[in-house]
Amino acid sequence: MSGRIHPVILFGIVAGLMIGTGFIQSWNTALLILNFGLISAIMALGVNIQWGYAGLFNVGIMGFVALGGLGAVLVSMPPTTEAWSAGGVRVILGLLAGAATIALAAFAQKRLTGRTRALAILGVLVGGFIVYRAIFDPAVEAIEDVNPAATGYLGGLGLPIIVSWPVGGLLAAGAAWIIGKTALGLRSDYLAIATLGIAEIIIAVLKNEDWLSRGVKNVIGMPRPVPYEVDLQQSESFVARMESWGFDPITASSVTVKLSYAALFTIVLLALIWLTQAALNSPWGRMMRAIRDNEVSAEAMGKDVTARHLQVFILGSAICGLAGAMMTTLDGQLTPGAYQPLRFTFLVWVMVIVGGSGNNWGAVLGGFLIWFLWVQVEPIGLTVMSGITSLLPEGSALGERLIESAAHMRLLTMGVILLLVLRFSPRGLIPEK
């Protein structure tokens, strides 16, 4: 083991923290942390595929997560029939006009030459933009005027929400293909800047295009893949069973719902681990690591580095989109304002670095551990500071300052953990073999 802690012991420690939370605080809190930990582990897997396999520095993680959440809305929410009647078809025609404009401009770029090409591209773009706005803008206004307090958007397809999980992954994969075609030729630091900017653009679109996602008004009342607590509480058989086991039916209903979510998320996580491990140990995985370690040598051996980078970028982004759809399902709402690229992208990167870049099990461990600490450090810090200030005179300026400092414990703890891991285990808690 070379002085390292065995992975089983590390996962046991994390499990102990979750169980301890259940006994000390509540099982509802422990299960909520567990569920978001499962989603965080899936996000970390997606980033690990991009960075650990191929060395791609993607700082636009939250953009792909947001697209996954949008996928959940577009698939599972019921359609708004009045909005579709008011302008749904015209919106689609406007989007098609915009796509046709881009396609014609690309065609002119390839087929024409010289001054003719420049004039043709300019004419296509200006004319296409005018046509696009003439069709699109009135349709959007008509849609957003339909009961804006409750709907004001087109809605979705009304399908089961589990169907939206792979769709969210596909949306993120499609965006990754477009981004990768233009940005993957950049050097790692410029790629990071480009992906961060694109993530901000995606989130800005979700915040401002009310016809698509209700913008900052949020989409609430998302359907569930598990029963509602109130339905369980109104079930005579469930209530009788819980009372016969000595449990409070109200608490038991909440715990049952969270356990159901945990079972679904665990199935997805285990399937992804199996697939990613198989890919890592395959010839494809060895090729990706060879490209990561020395692109020049890999290219000299006939490997298409750019194509492989695009491939792994799409795969990692699709997993992040899947996690985004699952997170929206668990939250029960889409809140575009909650996607903060710099803050939460940093958190996911800490998960991968602490767990062990290039090791799938390490990324999963980092997802659970860092999310647990992110949630628990602030209340623990507040308790500690309250105990310290209780020894100080009432109204002490130092005491007030210490209480206020508890709000910064999260970021301080993440920084300290990152420094300690980089100092004593620079390849992570479960390093790549």
C-alpha positions in Angstrom: 0.0 0.0 0.0 3.1 2.2 0.2 1.8 4.0 3.4 -1.6 4.8 1.8 -4.9 4.1 3.3 -6.8 1.3 1.6 -9.7 2.5 -0.6 -12.1 0.2 1.4 -11.2 2.0 4.6 -11.6 5.4 2.9 -15.1 4.5 1.7 -15.9 3.1 5.2 -14.9 6.4 6.8 -17.3 8.3 4.4 -20.0 5.8 5.2 -19.4 6.3 8.9 -19.7 10.0 8.5 -23.1 9.5 6.8 -24.3 7.1 9.4 -23.1 9.3 12.2 -25.1 12.2 10.7 -28.2 10.0 10.8 -27.7 9.3 14.5 -26.6 12.7 15.6 -28.8 14.9 13.4 -31.5 13.0 11.5 -31.8 10.3 8.9 -33.5 12.7 6.6 -30.4 15.0 6.7 -28.1 12.0 6.2 -30.1 10.7 3.2 -30.3 14.1 1.6 -26.5 14.4 1.8 -26.2 10.9 0.4 -28.4 11.7 -2.5 -26.6 14.8 -3.5 -23.4 12.9 -2.8 -24.4 10.3 -5.4 -25.1 13.1 -7.9 -21.8 14.8 -7.1 -20.0 11.5 -7.6 -21.5 11.2 -11.1 -20.4 14.8 -11.9 -16.9 14.0 -10.7 -16.8 10.9 -12.9 -17.7 13.1 -15.9 -14.9 15.5 -15.1 -12.5 12.7 -14.4 -13.1 11.3 -17.9 -12.1 14.6 -19.4 -9.2 15.5 -17.2 -8.0 12.2 -15.8 -8.3 10.3 -19.1 -7.3 13.0 -21.6 -6.0 16.0 -19.7 -8.8 18.4 -20.9 -9.2 21.3 -18.6 -13.0 22.0 -18.7 -14.2 24.9 -16.5 -17.7 24.9 -18.1 -19.1 22.0 -16.1 -22.1 24.0 -14.8 -23.2 24.8 -18.3 -23.6 21.1 -19.1 -25.3 20.5 -15.8 -27.7 23.3 -16.6 -28.5 21.7 -20.0 -29.3 18.5 -18.2 -31.7 20.3 -16.0 -33.3 21.9 -19.1 -33.7 18.4 -20.5 -35.7 17.3 -17.5 -38.1 20.3 -18.1 -38.4 19.7 -21.8 -39.2 16.0 -21.4 -41.2 15.7 -18.2 -43.3 18.9 -17.7 -46.7 18.9 -19.3 -47.1 21.0 -22.5 -48.7 24.5 -22.2 -51.3 24.2 -24.9 -52.2 27.9 -24.9 -48.6 28.9 -25.4 -48.2 26.4 -28.2 -51.3 27.8 -29.9 -50.1 31.4 -29.4 -46.6 31.0 -30.9 -45.2 27.5 -30.6 -45.0 26.8 -34.3 -43.6 30.3 -35.1 -40.8 29.8 -32.5 -39.8 26.6 -34.2 -39.9 28.3 -37.6 -37.8 31.1 -36.3 -35.2 28.6 -34.9 -35.2 26.8 -38.2 -34.6 30.1 -40.0 -31.7 30.8 -37.7 -30.2 27.4 -38.3 -30.7 27.8 -42.1 -28.8 31.1 -42.0 -25.8 29.6 -40.3 -25.8 26.6 -42.7 -26.0 29.0 -45.7 -23.2 31.1 -44.3 -21.0 28.0 -43.8 -21.9 26.8 -47.4 -20.8 30.2 -48.8 -17.6 30.0 -46.7 -16.7 26.7 -48.3 -17.8 27.2 -51.9 -17.0 30.8 -52.7 -13.8 32.7 -52.8 -12.4 36.2 -52.6 -14.6 39.3 -52.4 -17.7 37.3 -53.6 -17.5 35.1 -50.5 -17.2 38.0 -48.1 -20.2 39.8 -49.7 -22.3 36.6 -49.8 -21.6 35.7 -46.2 -22.4 39.3 -45.1 -25.7 39.3 -47.1 -26.8 35.8 -45.8 -26.0 36.7 -42.2 -27.8 40.2 -42.3 -30.8 38.9 -44.3 -31.1 35.8 -42.2 -30.9 37.7 -38.9 -33.7 40.0 -40.0 -35.9 37.1 -41.1 -35.1 35.2 -37.9 -36.0 38.1 -35.6 -39.1 39.0 -37.6 -40.5 35.4 -37.0 -39.0 34.7 -33.6 -39.6 37.9 -31.5 -43.5 38.1 -31.9 -43.8 34.4 -31.2 -41.8 34.7 -28.0 -43.8 37.7 -26.8 -47.1 35.8 -27.5 -45.9 32.8 -25.5 -44.6 34.7 -22.5 -47.9 36.6 -22.3 -49.8 33.4 -21.6 -50.4 33.4 -17.9 -46.8 34.5 -17.1 -47.3 34.1 -13.3 -47.8 30.3 -13.6 -46.6 29.3 -17.1 -45.4 31.7 -19.8 -43.4 29.0 -21.5 -44.0 26.1 -23.9 -43.6 23.4 -21.3 -42.4 19.9 -22.2 -43.6 16.6 -23.5 -45.2 15.2 -20.4 -43.2 12.0 -20.4 -41.9 10.1 -17.3 -39.0 12.1 -15.7 -36.6 9.2 -15.8 -36.8 9.4 -19.6 -35.3 12.9 -19.2 -32.1 11.7 -17.6 -30.6 10.3 -20.8 -32.1 13.2 -22.8 -30.3 15.7 -20.5 -27.1 13.8 -21.3 -27.8 14.0 -25.0 -28.4 17.8 -24.8 -25.1 18.2 -23.0 -23.4 15.9 -25.5 -24.7 17.9 -28.4 -23.5 21.2 -26.9 -20.1 19.6 -26.2 -19.9 18.6 -29.9 -20.5 22.1 -31.0 -18.1 23.6 -28.4 -15.4 20.9 -29.0 -15.4 21.5 -32.8 -14.4 25.1 -32.1 -12.5 25.1 -28.8 -10.6 21.9 -28.5 -7.8 23.2 -30.7 -7.0 25.7 -28.0 -4.2 25.3 -25.4 -5.3 24.1 -22.0 -5.5 27.5 -20.4 -7.4 29.0 -23.3 -9.7 26.0 -23.4 -10.5 26.7 -19.7 -11.4 30.3 -20.5 -13.5 29.3 -23.5 -15.5 26.7 -21.7 -16.1 29.0 -18.7 -17.4 31.7 -21.1 -19.6 29.2 -22.9 -21.0 28.0 -19.6 -21.9 31.6 -18.7 -23.6 32.0 -22.1 -25.7 28.8 -21.6 -26.8 29.9 -18.1 -27.6 33.4 -19.4 -29.8 31.9 -22.0 -31.7 29.9 -19.5 -32.1 32.9 -17.3 -33.4 35.2 -20.0 -35.4 33.0 -22.4 -38.6 32.7 -20.5 -40.4 30.9 -23.3 -38.0 28.0 -22.9 -37.3 27.6 -19.2 -39.3 30.4 -17.5 -36.0 32.2 -16.8 -35.6 33.5 -13.2 -39.2 32.7 -12.5 -38.1 29.0 -12.2 -39.9 25.9 -13.2 -41.5 24.3 -10.2 -43.7 21.2 -9.6 -41.5 18.8 -11.5 -42.9 15.3 -11.6 -41.2 12.6 -9.5 -40.0 9.1 -10.2 -40.9 8.1 -6.6 -44.1 8.5 -4.5 -44.9 11.8 -2.8 -44.7 11.9 1.0 -48.4 13.0 1.3 -49.5 10.0 -0.8 -47.6 7.7 1.5 -49.1 9.4 4.6 -52.6 8.9 3.2 -51.9 5.2 2.5 -53.5 3.1 5.2 -51.3 0.1 4.6 -48.1 2.3 4.7 -49.2 4.0 7.9 -50.2 0.7 9.6 -46.9 -0.9 8.6 -44.8 2.0 9.9 -46.8 2.1 13.2 -46.4 -1.6 13.7 -42.7 -1.2 13.3 -42.7 1.7 15.8 -41.9 4.5 13.3 -43.7 7.8 13.0 -45.5 7.7 9.6 -44.7 11.3 8.7 -40.9 10.9 9.3 -41.0 7.4 7.7 -42.6 8.8 4.5 -39.9 11.3 4.1 -37.2 8.7 4.7 -38.8 6.2 2.3 -38.9 8.8 -0.5 -35.2 9.7 0.0 -34.3 6.0 0.1 -36.1 5.5 -3.2 -34.1 8.3 -4.8 -30.9 6.8 -3.3 -31.7 3.4 -4.9 -32.3 5.0 -8.3 -29.1 7.2 -8.2 -27.0 4.2 -6.9 -28.1 2.1 -9.9 -27.0 4.9 -12.3 -23.7 5.4 -10.5 -22.9 1.7 -10.4 -23.7 1.4 -14.2 -21.5 4.4 -15.0 -18.6 3.0 -12.8 -18.8 -0.3 -14.6 -18.8 1.4 -18.1 -16.0 3.8 -17.2 -13.9 1.1 -15.7 -14.4 -1.1 -18.8 -13.4 1.9 -21.0 -10.4 2.7 -18.9 -9.0 -0.8 -19.1 -9.7 -1.2 -22.8 -7.3 -0.4 -25.6 -9.3 2.8 -26.0 -8.5 3.8 -22.4 -4.8 3.0 -22.9 -4.8 5.1 -26.0 -6.4 8.0 -24.2 -3.8 7.9 -21.4 -1.0 7.8 -24.0 -2.4 10.9 -25.7 -2.7 12.6 -22.3 0.9 11.8 -21.3 2.5 12.7 -24.7 0.4 14.0 -27.5 3.3 14.3 -29.9 4.3 10.7 -29.5 0.7 9.5 -29.8 0.2 11.5 -33.0 3.5 10.2 -34.4 2.0 6.7 -33.9 -1.0 7.5 -36.1 -3.5 8.5 -33.4 -6.0 11.2 -34.3 -5.6 13.3 -31.2 -8.2 16.0 -32.0 -10.9 13.4 -32.7 -10.1 11.5 -29.5 -10.2 14.7 -27.5 -13.6 15.5 -29.0 -14.8 12.1 -28.2 -13.8 12.1 -24.6 -15.1 15.7 -24.2 -18.5 14.7 -25.4 -18.6 11.6 -23.1 -17.6 13.6 -20.0 -20.1 16.4 -20.8 -22.9 13.9 -21.3 -22.3 12.4 -17.9 -22.4 15.9 -16.4 -25.7 16.5 -18.2 -27.1 13.3 -16.9 -26.2 14.4 -13.4 -27.9 17.8 -14.0 -31.1 16.1 -15.0 -30.9 13.9 -11.8 -30.3 17.0 -9.7 -33.3 18.8 -11.1 -35.4 15.8 -10.5 -34.3 15.6 -6.8 -34.8 19.4 -6.3 -38.2 19.2 -8.0 -37.5 22.5 -9.8 -35.3 24.2 -12.3 -33.6 27.3 -11.0 -31.3 28.8 -13.6 -30.0 31.4 -11.1 -28.6 28.6 -8.8 -26.0 27.5 -11.4 -22.9 29.4 -10.5 -20.1 28.3 -12.8 -17.1 29.4 -10.8 -18.3 28.4 -7.4 -19.6 24.9 -8.1 -17.1 24.1 -10.9 -14.4 24.7 -8.3 -16.2 22.3 -6.0 -16.3 19.5 -8.5 -12.7 20.0 -9.4 -11.8 19.7 -5.7 -13.7 16.4 -5.7 -11.6 15.0 -8.6 -8.3 16.3 -7.3 -8.8 15.1 -3.7 -10.2 11.7 -4.7 -7.6 11.0 -7.3 -7.5 12.2 -10.9 -7.5 9.4 -13.4 -9.0 6.9 -11.0 -12.8 6.4 -11.2 -13.1 5.1 -7.7 -11.1 8.1 -6.5 -13.5 10.5 -8.2 -16.5 8.8 -6.6 -14.8 9.0 -3.2 -14.0 12.7 -3.7 -17.6 13.3 -4.7 -19.0 11.9 -1.5 -16.4 13.3 0.9 -16.2 16.8 -0.4 -20.0 17.1 -0.7 -20.4 15.9 2.9 -17.9 18.5 4.1 -19.4 21.2 2.0 -22.8 20.7 3.6 -21.6 20.0 7.2 -18.6 22.3 7.8 -20.6 25.5 8.1 -23.1 24.3 10.8 -20.2 22.5 12.6 -18.1 25.7 12.4 -21.1 27.7 13.8 -21.4 25.3 16.7 -17.7 25.5 17.5 -17.7 29.3 17.3 -20.8 29.5 19.5 -19.0 27.3 22.1 -15.9 29.6 22.0 -17.9 32.8 22.2 -19.8 31.5 25.1 -16.6 32.0 27.2 -16.3 35.6 26.1 -18.2 38.6 27.7 -21.6 39.3 26.2 -21.5 41.8 23.3 -17.8 41.2 22.7 -16.7 42.4 19.3 -14.4 39.4 19.0 -17.3 37.1 19.7 -19.5 38.7 17.0 -16.6 38.5 14.5 -16.1 34.8 15.3 -19.8 34.0 14.7 -19.7 35.9 11.4 -16.6 34.0 10.3 -18.5 30.7 10.4 -20.2 31.6 7.1 -16.7 31.4 5.5 -15.8 28.0 6.9 -16.8 26.1 3.7 -14.3 27.8 1.4 -11.6 27.8 4.0 -12.0 24.1 4.6 -12.0 23.3 0.9 -8.8 25.3 0.5 -7.1 23.6 3.5 -8.1 20.1 2.4 -6.8 20.8 -1.1 -3.5 22.0 0.2 -3.1 19.0 2.6 -3.9 16.5 -0.2 -1.5 18.2 -2.7 1.2 18.2 0.0 0.9 14.7 1.4 -0.9 12.8 -1.4 -0.5 14.9 -4.6 -2.1 12.2 -6.8 -5.2 12.0 -4.6 -6.5 9.7 -1.9 -6.9 6.9 -4.4 -4.3 7.6 -7.1 -4.3 6.3 -10.6 -2.5 3.0 -10.9 
